[in-house]
Amino acid sequence: MRVVAIFTLCTSVVGLAAVSLPGCSRSTNVGSRTRQRSSAAGKVAGSMSRARPAAPSRPRPIPRPTPRVQVGSNVLAVADAPGVKPMTFAEAKKLPYVKVDVPQVMAMAKKHCKNHWFGLYLRGKKLGYAQMGCRVTSHKGRPALERISRMVMQAKLYTTAVKLESRSLVRYDAVSGELLLYDYSMTGAQQHKTLRVERRADGWHLRRTYRAGSITKPPETKLLKEVRSNLSNGEIAVSVLLVDGKLRPGGRYRYVDFDPEEARDTDSAAQLLGSATRSLRGVKVRLYKMEMMEMRRRLRGVTVLDAEANWLDGLLQGTIRIRREEKAVAKRVDPRAGDFGLGVVIRAKMKVSVPRKVSRLELRMSGFLPAAISESSRQKLQKEGPRRAVLTITRESLADLPTMSLPVTNRSYAKELEATHNIEAAHKEIKALARKATGGEKNALAAAKKITSFVFGYLRKSLSTNLDSALAIARARAGDCTEHARLMVALCRAVGLPAREVGGVTYVPDLGGFGYHAWVEVWVGRWITCDPSWNEVPANATHIMMGGPNDVQWIGTLGALKIDVLKVQK
């Protein structure tokens, strides 16, 4: 996935980190220095991910009796309480929402609100830093609780320096707890995006903008009649229960937050896994180990908080780490960290020079296995253990497909036909381009083939293009696999052909392994794969699907997945 996607995922990490109030009566920073180990690999043609981390680094030891912190272990070695088990996403969806009186939240905020800095690490390499804080203030004469966050990612991307920055300012009414203002911006990688949601008498007014170079989209405005995100049912409410001693090991709640990328409410869940007393820098503190889940993206994190519910250290999907640090340390990015656009390949020995000829592939996979691997009809997973399985991928046949005409009007596929802020299927330019691509073709399969071929020839292959908007991609006429997939989805939907982005890895012969990649699934009587980056319908059997457009559990495979090729059929 593109570097922007990694950055957006880190934004979710910071959002999950906000389960605690960013303040503390004592300054307890975990570590002050991280050794970096760099690695490099060849350039990935059509790579989905432009940022792959290296092996975990070892943070500075914490004074005894706290054990040395290791990335990938139970953070700060706080053990789970007996009988407490990690939540499943199915269980999390059935949990009751947390409910805490607003005055209790405000009392905690008045006592603990401060600013703190954090280092962001991807598999041990310093990716950037974040700042979070809160304060009691006012909004248009009304008392309010204000929360701010800033996140910066700095890295080299195929020898080019890239900097991305996001900022958010959120205010909640101190009496009712309702959202008063959400101001968000993201700048970098050729794009500038803003979102502003403000409470007025008739609802929440939303205004969203997007600019990419010389491309400026007209502002999107709309009225949200309901925003559930509230001080009483949010992540801060979970912190109140923890501080008040009302959250025991095994205690679980859902809570509500507002997602600035999707401009809507999102559900998350939290569970207290265990607690322990540790000595950090000579000060004995009670630590609490929390599990957090963001349901829509299927993200899972484990964090350690202090007795006042302040975030100290945490790990998301076993890969992205956010650790409290002094400001100067947090902002220090190691120039030797290496190029995040290199080294994205999962090495595997396979005598294949033309991947499009592979119709069936059998692999043994060990390490982190995303749940979505078993959710594709092309893939059959046979588990050999919790972190080991044999995967068989078979390229689908198109011979038995029913004849389907466009446009598809079945409401079951409304989501896959929807025009969105970044998939502007209803825009006149996208519609005109779709007509050009299909030439008026009404047969669904034939249209899918024509659009795949059109996008393949229309976009210049570029690993340095980072665009979220299909309209911007169409105007820029350049991109990597992610831009190819995004534009194809928009063109398909514009002619009434259900389509969705998927991603995972595919075999790249020049690199001798599997590189992170994005492609498309279209509905032509059943779901079939199309790869506009390589002009394939269906996609060859080296494509291993690891997640849909919103499922980003695949991030856990970075540096944590091994592939051995067992059989290849051409």
C-alpha positions in Angstrom: 0.0 0.0 0.0 1.1 3.6 -0.7 2.9 5.6 2.0 -0.3 7.7 2.5 -2.1 4.5 3.5 0.6 3.7 6.1 0.3 7.3 7.3 -3.5 7.0 7.6 -3.1 3.8 9.5 -0.7 5.6 11.9 -3.5 8.2 12.3 -5.7 5.4 13.5 -3.0 4.4 15.9 -3.0 7.9 17.4 -6.8 7.7 17.5 -6.6 4.4 19.4 -3.9 5.9 21.6 -6.4 8.5 22.7 -8.1 5.9 24.8 -6.2 7.7 27.6 -6.3 11.3 28.5 -2.9 12.8 27.3 -1.8 14.1 30.7 0.1 12.9 33.7 1.1 14.3 37.1 4.6 12.8 36.7 6.6 12.8 33.5 7.2 9.1 32.8 8.8 8.6 29.4 9.6 5.1 28.2 13.1 5.1 26.8 15.1 8.0 25.3 17.0 6.4 22.5 16.4 3.8 19.8 19.1 2.1 17.8 18.2 1.8 14.1 19.1 -1.0 11.8 18.7 -0.2 8.1 18.0 -2.7 5.3 17.6 -2.3 1.5 16.2 -4.3 -1.3 15.5 -3.8 -5.0 12.9 -1.4 -6.4 9.4 -2.9 -6.6 7.5 -2.5 -9.8 3.9 -2.0 -9.1 4.4 -2.3 -5.3 1.4 -1.7 -3.1 3.4 -0.6 -0.1 6.0 2.0 -0.4 7.1 1.7 3.2 8.2 -1.5 4.7 9.9 -1.6 8.1 13.0 -3.4 9.1 13.5 -5.8 12.0 12.5 -4.4 15.4 15.1 -2.2 17.2 15.8 -2.5 20.9 14.8 0.4 23.0 16.9 1.7 25.9 16.6 -0.5 28.9 14.1 0.6 31.6 15.6 0.6 35.1 15.0 -2.6 37.0 12.8 -4.2 38.1 11.0 -3.5 34.8 12.3 -5.9 32.1 13.8 -4.6 28.9 11.0 -3.6 26.5 10.9 -5.7 23.3 8.8 -4.9 20.3 6.4 -7.8 19.7 6.2 -8.9 23.3 3.4 -8.0 25.8 4.3 -4.4 26.1 6.4 -3.7 29.2 5.9 -7.4 30.1 2.6 -6.8 31.9 0.9 -10.2 31.9 -2.7 -10.9 31.1 -4.8 -11.6 34.2 -5.8 -15.3 34.6 -8.8 -16.3 32.5 -8.7 -13.0 30.5 -8.7 -13.7 26.7 -8.3 -11.3 23.7 -11.6 -10.2 22.2 -12.8 -11.3 18.8 -14.3 -8.8 16.5 -17.6 -10.6 16.6 -17.6 -10.3 20.4 -16.6 -6.6 20.3 -19.6 -5.8 18.1 -22.0 -7.1 20.7 -20.5 -5.2 23.7 -22.5 -2.5 25.5 -21.5 1.1 24.9 -19.6 2.8 27.7 -21.7 5.5 29.5 -20.2 8.0 32.0 -21.7 11.2 33.2 -20.1 14.3 31.5 -19.3 16.0 34.8 -17.1 13.0 35.7 -15.2 13.3 32.5 -14.7 17.0 32.9 -13.4 16.5 36.5 -10.8 14.1 35.2 -9.9 16.4 32.4 -9.4 19.4 34.7 -7.1 17.3 36.9 -5.0 15.5 34.2 -5.0 17.4 30.9 -1.5 18.1 29.6 0.5 17.7 26.4 2.8 14.8 25.6 5.0 13.6 22.8 5.4 10.2 21.3 7.7 8.4 18.9 6.2 6.4 16.1 7.9 3.2 15.0 7.2 0.7 12.2 8.8 -2.6 12.9 11.5 -0.9 15.0 12.3 1.9 12.5 11.5 5.5 13.5 8.6 6.6 11.3 7.9 9.9 12.9 6.4 11.4 16.0 3.1 12.6 17.4 1.9 15.2 19.9 -1.4 14.8 21.9 -3.0 17.0 24.5 -6.1 18.4 25.9 -7.4 21.4 27.9 -10.5 22.9 29.3 -11.4 25.9 27.2 -14.5 27.6 25.6 -16.2 27.5 22.3 -18.4 30.5 21.3 -18.9 31.3 24.9 -19.7 27.8 26.0 -17.4 25.8 28.3 -15.7 23.0 26.3 -13.0 20.3 26.4 -10.5 20.7 23.7 -8.3 17.9 22.4 -5.5 18.4 19.9 -3.2 16.0 18.1 -0.4 16.4 15.6 1.4 13.6 13.7 4.4 13.9 11.4 6.0 11.2 9.3 9.4 11.8 7.7 11.0 9.2 5.5 12.9 8.5 2.3 10.8 7.0 -0.4 12.7 5.7 -3.3 15.5 8.2 -2.6 13.0 11.1 -2.3 12.4 12.7 1.0 8.7 12.6 2.0 7.0 14.5 4.9 3.4 14.1 5.8 1.6 15.9 8.6 -1.8 15.7 10.1 -3.4 18.0 12.7 -6.7 17.8 14.5 -8.5 20.1 16.9 -11.7 18.7 18.5 -14.0 20.4 21.0 -16.8 18.9 23.1 -19.5 20.7 25.0 -18.6 20.6 28.7 -22.3 20.3 29.7 -24.0 18.0 27.2 -20.8 16.3 26.0 -21.7 16.6 22.3 -19.2 17.3 19.5 -19.0 21.0 18.8 -16.1 21.2 16.4 -13.8 18.8 14.5 -11.1 20.5 12.5 -8.7 18.2 10.6 -6.0 18.6 8.0 -3.5 16.3 6.2 -0.6 17.7 4.1 2.1 16.0 2.2 2.7 13.4 -0.6 1.3 15.9 -3.2 -2.0 16.3 -1.4 -3.7 18.7 1.0 -7.0 17.6 2.6 -9.1 19.4 5.2 -12.3 18.5 7.1 -14.3 20.8 9.3 -17.5 19.6 11.2 -19.2 22.3 13.3 -22.3 22.0 15.5 -25.1 24.4 14.6 -28.8 24.6 15.6 -29.9 22.3 12.7 -27.2 19.7 13.0 -23.5 19.2 12.2 -22.3 21.1 9.1 -19.5 19.4 7.2 -17.1 21.0 4.8 -14.3 19.0 3.1 -11.6 20.1 0.6 -9.0 18.3 -1.5 -6.1 19.7 -3.4 -3.3 17.8 -5.3 -0.8 20.0 -7.1 -2.8 22.0 -9.6 -5.9 19.9 -9.1 -8.4 21.4 -6.7 -11.8 19.7 -6.2 -14.8 21.8 -5.4 -15.5 21.8 -1.6 -17.9 19.1 -0.4 -20.5 20.4 2.0 -23.4 18.5 3.7 -25.4 18.4 6.8 -25.0 15.5 9.3 -28.2 15.1 11.3 -26.6 12.9 13.9 -23.1 12.6 15.4 -23.0 10.0 18.2 -19.5 10.8 19.3 -19.8 12.3 22.8 -17.7 12.7 25.9 -20.0 10.3 27.7 -19.6 7.4 25.3 -16.0 8.0 24.0 -12.6 6.7 24.8 -12.2 9.2 27.6 -15.2 7.6 29.3 -13.3 4.3 29.4 -10.4 6.1 31.1 -12.7 7.5 33.8 -13.8 3.9 34.6 -10.2 2.8 34.8 -9.0 5.6 37.1 -12.1 5.2 39.3 -11.3 1.5 39.8 -14.5 0.4 38.0 -12.8 -1.4 35.2 -11.6 -4.8 36.3 -9.5 -7.3 34.2 -11.8 -8.7 31.6 -14.0 -5.6 31.7 -15.0 -4.7 28.1 -16.8 -1.8 26.5 -17.5 -0.4 23.1 -17.0 3.3 22.6 -17.7 5.9 19.8 -15.2 8.1 18.0 -15.4 10.3 14.9 -13.3 9.2 11.9 -12.0 12.3 9.9 -11.0 10.3 6.9 -14.5 8.8 6.5 -16.3 11.8 8.1 -18.6 9.6 10.2 -18.8 7.9 13.6 -16.9 4.7 14.1 -17.1 2.0 16.8 -14.1 0.8 18.8 -13.7 -1.5 21.8 -11.5 -1.7 24.9 -10.7 -4.4 27.4 -8.5 -4.4 30.5 -6.2 -7.4 30.1 -4.2 -7.1 33.3 -2.2 -4.9 35.6 1.2 -4.9 37.5 3.3 -2.6 39.6 6.6 -1.6 38.0 9.4 0.8 38.7 9.9 3.3 35.8 13.0 5.5 36.2 13.0 4.8 39.9 9.3 5.6 40.4 6.9 2.8 41.3 3.8 3.0 39.2 0.7 0.9 38.7 0.5 -0.1 35.0 -2.6 -1.3 33.1 -2.5 -3.4 30.0 -5.3 -2.6 27.6 -6.5 -4.2 24.4 -8.1 -1.9 21.9 -9.9 -2.6 18.6 -11.2 -0.4 15.8 -14.0 -2.5 14.3 -14.3 -0.9 10.8 -10.7 -1.3 9.8 -10.3 -4.4 12.0 -7.3 -3.0 13.8 -6.1 -4.5 17.1 -3.7 -2.8 19.5 -2.2 -3.6 22.9 -1.2 -0.7 25.2 0.1 0.0 28.6 -1.3 2.9 30.7 -0.3 4.3 34.1 -2.6 4.6 37.1 -4.0 7.9 35.7 -4.8 6.4 32.3 -1.9 8.0 30.5 -0.5 6.2 27.5 3.1 4.9 28.0 3.8 2.4 25.3 1.7 0.4 22.8 1.8 -1.8 19.7 -0.7 -2.0 16.9 -1.0 -5.3 14.9 2.3 -6.2 16.3 3.9 -3.7 13.9 3.3 -0.1 14.6 4.6 1.2 18.0 3.8 4.5 19.7 5.9 5.2 22.7 6.0 8.2 25.1 9.2 10.2 24.8 10.7 13.5 25.7 9.9 16.1 23.0 13.5 16.3 21.7 13.8 12.5 21.5 10.3 12.1 19.9 11.1 14.6 17.1 14.5 13.0 16.3 14.2 10.9 13.2 17.3 8.8 12.5 18.6 9.6 9.0 20.1 6.1 8.9 16.7 4.5 9.1 16.8 3.7 5.4 14.5 4.1 2.5 10.9 3.0 3.3 10.3 2.4 -0.4 12.9 -0.4 -0.4 12.9 -3.8 1.1 9.2 -4.5 0.8 9.6 -8.0 -0.7 8.7 -11.2 1.1 11.5 -13.4 -0.3 10.5 -16.7 -1.8 12.3 -19.1 -4.2 10.1 -19.7 -7.3 11.2 -20.4 -10.8 8.7 -18.1 -12.5 9.7 -15.4 -14.9 6.2 -14.6 -16.2 3.7 -14.5 -13.3 0.6 -14.1 -15.6 1.1 -17.8 -16.7 0.6 -19.1 -13.1 -2.8 -20.6 -12.8 -2.4 -22.5 -9.5 0.0 -21.9 -6.6 0.6 -23.8 -3.3 2.5 -22.1 -0.5 3.4 -22.6 3.1 3.0 -19.4 5.1 4.3 -18.9 8.6 4.0 -15.8 10.8 1.2 -13.3 11.0 -1.8 -14.6 8.9 -4.5 -11.9 8.3 -8.1 -13.3 8.6 -8.9 -12.1 5.1 -6.6 -14.6 3.6 -9.4 -17.2 4.0 -12.1 -14.9 2.8 -11.4 -15.1 -0.9 -13.1 -17.7 -3.1 -9.8 -18.1 -5.0 -7.9 -19.1 -1.9 -8.0 -22.2 0.3 -6.3 -22.0 3.6 -5.4 -25.2 5.5 -4.2 -24.3 9.0 -1.2 -26.3 10.5 -1.1 -24.2 13.6 -2.0 -20.7 14.9 0.8 -19.1 12.8 1.4 -21.7 10.1 -0.8 -22.8 7.1 -0.7 -24.1 3.5 -2.4 -21.7 1.1 -3.6 -22.8 -2.3 -4.5 -20.0 -4.9 -6.4 -21.0 -8.0 -7.0 -18.4 -10.8 -10.7 -18.4 -11.4 -12.2 -19.6 -14.7 -14.4 -17.2 -16.7 -16.0 -20.0 -18.8 -19.1 -20.6 -16.6 -20.0 -16.9 -16.0 -23.7 -15.9 -16.5 -24.4 -13.2 -19.0 -24.9 -9.9 -17.2 -25.9 -6.5 -18.6 -25.0 -3.0 -17.4 -25.9 -1.1 -15.4 -26.3 -3.5 -12.4 -29.2 -2.3 -10.3 -29.3 -4.9 -7.6 -29.4 -3.0 -4.3 -27.2 -5.8 -2.7 -24.3 -4.1 -4.4 -25.1 -0.5 -3.5 -21.9 -0.1 -1.6 -19.8 -1.4 -4.5 -21.6 1.1 -6.8 -21.5 4.1 -4.5 -19.8 7.3 -5.5 -17.7 8.7 -2.6 -15.5 11.6 -1.8 -12.4 9.8 -3.2 -14.2 7.5 -5.7 -16.0 10.2 -7.7 -18.0 7.8 -9.9 -20.8 10.4 -10.5 -18.4 13.1 -11.7 -18.8 14.2 -15.3 -15.1 13.7 -16.1 -15.1 10.2 -14.6 -18.3 9.3 -16.5 -16.9 10.6 -19.8 -13.7 8.6 -19.2 -15.7 5.5 -18.4 -17.7 5.8 -21.6 -14.4 6.2 -23.5 -13.0 3.1 -21.9 -16.0 0.9 -22.5 -17.2 2.3 -25.9 -20.8 1.7 -24.8 -20.2 -2.0 -24.0 -23.1 -3.4 -22.0 -21.8 -6.9 -21.3 -20.4 -6.8 -17.7 -17.4 -9.1 -18.3 -16.5 -7.5 -21.6 -16.7 -4.0 -20.0 -14.5 -5.2 -17.1 -11.9 -6.3 -19.6 -12.0 -3.1 -21.5 -11.7 -0.9 -18.4 -8.8 -3.0 -17.1 -7.0 -2.6 -20.4 -7.8 1.1 -20.6 -6.5 2.0 -17.2 -3.3 0.0 -17.9 -2.6 2.1 -20.9 -3.9 5.4 -19.6 -1.7 5.8 -16.5 2.0 6.3 -16.6 3.7 3.9 -14.2 5.0 5.9 -11.2 6.1 4.9 -7.7 6.3 8.5 -6.5 2.6 9.4 -7.1 0.4 9.5 -4.0 -3.2 10.4 -4.7 -6.4 9.3 -2.9 -8.9 10.9 -5.4 -9.8 9.0 -8.5 -10.6 12.3 -10.2 -7.1 13.6 -9.3 -5.6 10.3 -10.6 -7.5 10.7 -13.9 -6.1 14.2 -14.3 -2.6 13.4 -13.3 -2.5 10.2 -15.5 0.2 8.6 -13.3 0.4 6.3 -10.4 1.4 2.9 -8.9 -0.9 -0.1 -8.3 -3.0 1.8 -5.8 -3.8 4.6 -8.2 -4.5 2.1 -11.0 -7.0 0.2 -8.7 -8.7 3.4 -7.4 -9.3 4.8 -10.9 -10.5 1.4 -12.2 -13.1 1.2 -9.3 -14.4 4.7 -10.2 -14.7 3.9 -13.9 -16.5 0.6 -13.2 -19.0 2.2 -10.8 -19.6 5.0 -13.3 -21.0 2.5 -15.8 -22.9 0.5 -13.2 -20.4 -2.3 -12.7 -19.9 -3.2 -9.0 -16.2 -2.9 -8.0 -14.0 -2.8 -5.0 -10.3 -2.5 -4.2 -8.5 -5.4 -2.6 -4.9 -5.8 -1.7 -2.2 -8.1 -0.5 1.0 -9.4 -2.2 1.9 -10.7 -5.6 5.1 -12.2 -7.1 7.7 -9.9 -8.6 10.3 -12.0 -10.5 13.0 -9.3 -10.6 13.0 -9.2 -6.8 12.7 -12.9 -6.2 9.7 -12.6 -3.9 6.3 -11.1 -3.2 5.7 -7.4 -3.1 2.7 -5.5 -1.6 0.1 -4.8 -4.2 -3.4 -3.5 -4.9 -5.9 -4.7 -7.5 -9.7 -4.9 -8.1 -12.6 -7.2 -7.8 -15.7 -6.7 -10.0 -19.1 -8.4 -9.9 -20.0 -10.1 -13.2 -22.4 -12.7 -11.8 -19.8 -13.5 -9.2 -16.7 -11.7 -8.0 -13.7 -12.0 -10.3 -10.2 -10.4 -10.0 -8.8 -7.7 -12.4 -5.3 -6.2 -12.2 -5.1 -2.9 -14.1 -1.4 -2.5 -13.2 -0.6 -5.6 -15.2 -3.7 -5.8 -17.5 -4.9 -9.1 -16.3 -8.5 -10.5 -16.2 -8.5 -12.6 -14.1 -5.4 -11.9 -12.1 -2.7 -14.6 -12.0 -2.5 -17.0 -9.1 0.4 -15.3 -7.4 -2.0 -12.6 -6.1 -2.5 -13.3 -2.4 -5.5 -11.3 -1.2 -5.0 -10.1 2.4 -7.7 -7.5 2.8 -10.5 -5.4 1.3 -10.7 -1.6 1.0 -11.1 -1.1 4.8 -9.5 -4.2 6.3 -5.9 -3.3 7.1 -4.9 -6.2 9.3 -2.4 -7.0 6.6 -0.1 -4.4 8.2 0.8 -7.2 10.7 2.5 -9.1 7.9 5.2 -6.5 7.4 8.4 -8.1 8.4 6.5 -10.9 10.1 5.5 -13.3 7.2 7.5 -16.1 5.6 6.5 -17.8 2.3 7.8 -21.1 1.0 6.6 -22.2 -2.5 5.5 -25.8 -2.6 3.9 -26.2 -6.1 3.5 -24.0 -9.2 1.1 -24.8 -12.0 1.3 -22.8 -15.3 
